[in-house]
Amino acid sequence: MPDKVLLICSSTAANIQKVREILHHRILFNGSECHLLCSSSDLPYLQKEPPARQVWVFPHLRNLRDGFRLWLRIRGQRYRMVAVLWFGDEGRLRPKLFALVCGGNR
């Protein structure tokens, strides 16, 4: 089974595309399955990107039960690496913090 990498989409579409290109060409990422975690508002522009093996979608902020279930499913995937885009923008803090508890080995 190939290694899995989770990319937390916590920035603009242009930044996400740049990072996916960089990761794809690095030895660290080669041969790994790319999975994405995004908000529902990110889905339209992510569909134009090269496909990911799995796309996880954040539930609504008020839906804590579904957020906890998502976290359990992601933890169960045992990702080798969890990458979060932290470009200094103050927005989208929730996905950035969520990434800290997703359990990647790197």
C-alpha positions as a LaTeX table, in Angstrom:
\begin{tabular}{lrrr}
\hline
Residue & $x$ (\AA) & $y$ (\AA) & $z$ (\AA) \\
\hline
Met1 & 0.00 & 0.00 & 0.00 \\
Pro2 & 1.49 & 3.40 & $-0.95$ \\
Asp3 & 2.18 & 6.09 & 1.60 \\
Lys4 & $-0.55$ & 8.68 & 1.98 \\
Val5 & $-0.09$ & 12.42 & 2.27 \\
Leu6 & $-2.82$ & 14.79 & 3.45 \\
Leu7 & $-2.76$ & 18.35 & 2.12 \\
Ile8 & $-4.88$ & 20.76 & 4.15 \\
Cys9 & $-6.25$ & 23.37 & 1.74 \\
Ser10 & $-6.07$ & 26.45 & 3.95 \\
Ser11 & $-5.06$ & 29.12 & 1.46 \\
Thr12 & $-5.96$ & 30.47 & $-1.96$ \\
Ala13 & $-6.38$ & 28.30 & $-5.04$ \\
Ala14 & $-3.17$ & 29.69 & $-6.56$ \\
Asn15 & $-1.15$ & 28.86 & $-3.44$ \\
Ile16 & $-2.59$ & 25.35 & $-3.27$ \\
Gln17 & $-1.68$ & 24.72 & $-6.91$ \\
Lys18 & 1.90 & 25.92 & $-6.35$ \\
Val19 & 2.35 & 23.67 & $-3.33$ \\
Arg20 & 0.91 & 20.62 & $-5.08$ \\
Glu21 & 3.36 & 21.12 & $-7.94$ \\
Ile22 & 6.29 & 21.47 & $-5.53$ \\
Leu23 & 5.28 & 18.42 & $-3.50$ \\
His24 & 4.69 & 16.34 & $-6.61$ \\
His25 & 8.26 & 16.87 & $-7.80$ \\
Arg26 & 9.97 & 16.17 & $-4.49$ \\
Ile27 & 11.26 & 12.73 & $-3.60$ \\
Leu28 & 9.33 & 12.99 & $-0.34$ \\
Phe29 & 6.05 & 12.98 & $-2.26$ \\
Asn30 & 6.79 & 10.68 & $-5.20$ \\
Gly31 & 4.79 & 7.46 & $-5.11$ \\
Ser32 & 2.49 & 8.76 & $-2.39$ \\
Glu33 & $-1.26$ & 9.07 & $-2.64$ \\
Cys34 & $-2.38$ & 12.67 & $-2.31$ \\
His35 & $-5.49$ & 13.30 & $-0.23$ \\
Leu36 & $-7.02$ & 16.75 & 0.28 \\
Leu37 & $-8.94$ & 18.29 & 3.15 \\
Cys38 & $-10.89$ & 21.41 & 2.22 \\
Ser39 & $-14.02$ & 23.41 & 2.90 \\
Ser40 & $-17.07$ & 23.08 & 0.68 \\
Ser41 & $-16.30$ & 26.51 & $-0.80$ \\
Asp42 & $-12.94$ & 25.14 & $-2.06$ \\
Leu43 & $-14.49$ & 22.29 & $-4.05$ \\
Pro44 & $-15.22$ & 24.22 & $-7.29$ \\
Tyr45 & $-11.60$ & 25.21 & $-7.91$ \\
Leu46 & $-10.15$ & 21.93 & $-6.63$ \\
Gln47 & $-12.11$ & 20.04 & $-9.27$ \\
Lys48 & $-9.93$ & 21.74 & $-11.89$ \\
Glu49 & $-6.76$ & 20.49 & $-10.20$ \\
Pro50 & $-5.16$ & 17.11 & $-10.86$ \\
Pro51 & $-7.36$ & 14.60 & $-9.05$ \\
Ala52 & $-6.64$ & 13.52 & $-5.53$ \\
Arg53 & $-7.25$ & 9.97 & $-4.38$ \\
Gln54 & $-9.52$ & 11.20 & $-1.56$ \\
Val55 & $-11.10$ & 14.59 & $-0.85$ \\
Trp56 & $-12.29$ & 15.23 & 2.69 \\
Val57 & $-14.63$ & 18.18 & 3.33 \\
Phe58 & $-14.87$ & 20.09 & 6.61 \\
Pro59 & $-18.36$ & 20.00 & 8.08 \\
His60 & $-20.03$ & 23.24 & 9.11 \\
Leu61 & $-18.40$ & 24.88 & 12.12 \\
Arg62 & $-21.46$ & 24.35 & 14.31 \\
Asn63 & $-21.57$ & 20.64 & 13.57 \\
Leu64 & $-19.10$ & 19.40 & 16.18 \\
Arg65 & $-20.22$ & 15.78 & 16.00 \\
Asp66 & $-19.44$ & 15.53 & 12.27 \\
Gly67 & $-16.15$ & 17.36 & 12.85 \\
Phe68 & $-15.18$ & 14.80 & 15.47 \\
Arg69 & $-16.16$ & 11.91 & 13.16 \\
Leu70 & $-14.09$ & 13.41 & 10.35 \\
Trp71 & $-11.12$ & 13.70 & 12.70 \\
Leu72 & $-11.47$ & 10.02 & 13.69 \\
Arg73 & $-11.62$ & 8.92 & 10.05 \\
Ile74 & $-8.58$ & 11.01 & 9.15 \\
Arg75 & $-6.61$ & 9.69 & 12.14 \\
Gly76 & $-7.50$ & 6.17 & 11.03 \\
Gln77 & $-5.86$ & 6.77 & 7.65 \\
Arg78 & $-2.39$ & 6.95 & 9.28 \\
Tyr79 & $-0.98$ & 9.60 & 7.00 \\
Arg80 & 2.78 & 9.66 & 6.61 \\
Met81 & 2.74 & 13.42 & 6.16 \\
Val82 & 0.19 & 16.15 & 6.83 \\
Ala83 & 0.97 & 19.38 & 4.98 \\
Val84 & $-0.75$ & 22.63 & 5.86 \\
Leu85 & $-0.37$ & 25.86 & 3.95 \\
Trp86 & 0.46 & 28.63 & 6.38 \\
Phe87 & 1.12 & 31.74 & 4.32 \\
Gly88 & 0.78 & 34.27 & 7.12 \\
Asp89 & $-2.81$ & 35.02 & 6.29 \\
Glu90 & $-4.98$ & 35.24 & 9.37 \\
Gly91 & $-8.03$ & 33.76 & 7.71 \\
Arg92 & $-8.89$ & 30.10 & 7.61 \\
Leu93 & $-7.47$ & 29.40 & 11.03 \\
Arg94 & $-9.72$ & 26.40 & 11.70 \\
Pro95 & $-8.22$ & 24.15 & 8.99 \\
Lys96 & $-4.72$ & 25.12 & 10.08 \\
Leu97 & $-5.40$ & 24.18 & 13.68 \\
Phe98 & $-7.22$ & 21.01 & 12.63 \\
Ala99 & $-4.08$ & 19.89 & 10.82 \\
Leu100 & $-2.13$ & 19.89 & 14.06 \\
Val101 & $-4.25$ & 17.04 & 15.44 \\
Cys102 & $-4.47$ & 14.90 & 12.26 \\
Gly103 & $-1.61$ & 12.63 & 13.27 \\
Gly104 & 0.84 & 12.64 & 10.40 \\
Asn105 & 4.27 & 11.16 & 11.03 \\
Arg106 & 5.86 & 14.30 & 9.55 \\
\hline
\end{tabular}
